[in-house]
């Protein structure tokens, strides 16, 4: 009886154990990655000209601040910013009634001196006066004539005229304001002739010379533009430790004064690795390229440096001679077969 109980207990325990073990499903294998057409390029170490970029601004070669050279109220202001003007065109006029009164007085004195000169000339011809008296009257007449010319010149200074063909850029006064010598009323410039001005660190003083061609990247207009160094200050500023260079720019549609830019100053020769910018994939803070190794894409973390047009410098992560994928990088995964074109 006891043996039957042991047998039943053993059978029950075996049934419980057999229920605890479930049959595991066989592993599912992932389908292989399809081959991806890829264009590759060999990484080569090349020697390039190294540049240092210096910021600067486009400015007009010919610009002027216009002011009245006499004191008076502004009675006419005939232009506005953005308006084109021609050389000798009247731009503003200052009240010159006081100068007009002085001119009238000077002309009256000249008339009187002229009459006196005619009378003394007649007397000298008749022998009733001396040559010394005639010369004295002649000198008085010359002084009167000079005084009229002086005041007439002041009358001309009451009219502000354009010194060259150009465009008004700023208006610094209004009708009714008091014009004073040394206080600008208007500013103008010639927009057809531009140059790039930059303050170059004194450490680069030996890298720039007159007549040198330099390339600039501007915020407006073409991606790059080349100009010629036309002016080079030989003395550095004692506070900023820089010296100013001025680069003449070719005529470029859409380019205007005030545009920000950077000029590339050549400094030395350097050997670097560069790849097309299309080969570098940015994911967050990581920079990735895919290297073609035995017809498979191998993911590689890299560190890039400066950008040069359509190429980017690689400072770490690649070696010369390796093949990098340059097209369709975003669609690749690590280990994917490649069909190299």
C-alpha angles and dihedrals in degrees: 000000000000091000090055091054091051091050093050091048091051092050091049093050091050091051091050092049092047090052092052093059111076121194111256119227116243114256116267113229117220116239113257117261113260118244113263123214107239139182113212137190130200117243110233132184108234135177113241136177109258117221136196115212119223122190121234146149136250111242137173114261090218117045134144143190109222123211140162115253092211132061118250148103118292107246099171132034107172104175141057134204112285094027118130116230136186129228113281092011113147110251105167140357132208126212104262103174092125091052090046090056090051089049092052090050093049092049091051091052090049091051091050092048091049091053091048091050092053091050094050091046090056092047091050091051089052091049095240097118136041130251090244091061091048092051091049091054091046090055091050090053092050091051090051092050091050091050091054091051091050094053092043087056090053089051089056091052089060088071117072112211133181111263092204143358110286150103130289107243103177139016111207101177142034136219108285096030118125112254117213132180108265095024110107119227099184140009124210139172142185107252094191094070115053137169138183118242122197137167107231120201113252089240087071095047093112094050097067128062138167114280093022118140114231131181123228135194110214131195091228130038127013120008091246134011131186124219140170126249105244102166131031122180107222095203123067122227106257093218104043095028090225136115125215125241127189121207122196112227128209119244105280125180113238095016115124142172117282097035115143120232148152127239120209112227113195112235111163148333117270136179114226143155116248131183132181111277088235089067093064118082118195117210111176106304094341126097114207137188129179117230119206105232118171090339093306131108112245117193113231129185112222140177118224132203132188124354121234111192107289093353133075129205117243112208098174140014102044137072131207113270097032121124117234127193109243103182133049093012094148092063096053129097129196112279096014115149114249131214099205114213 
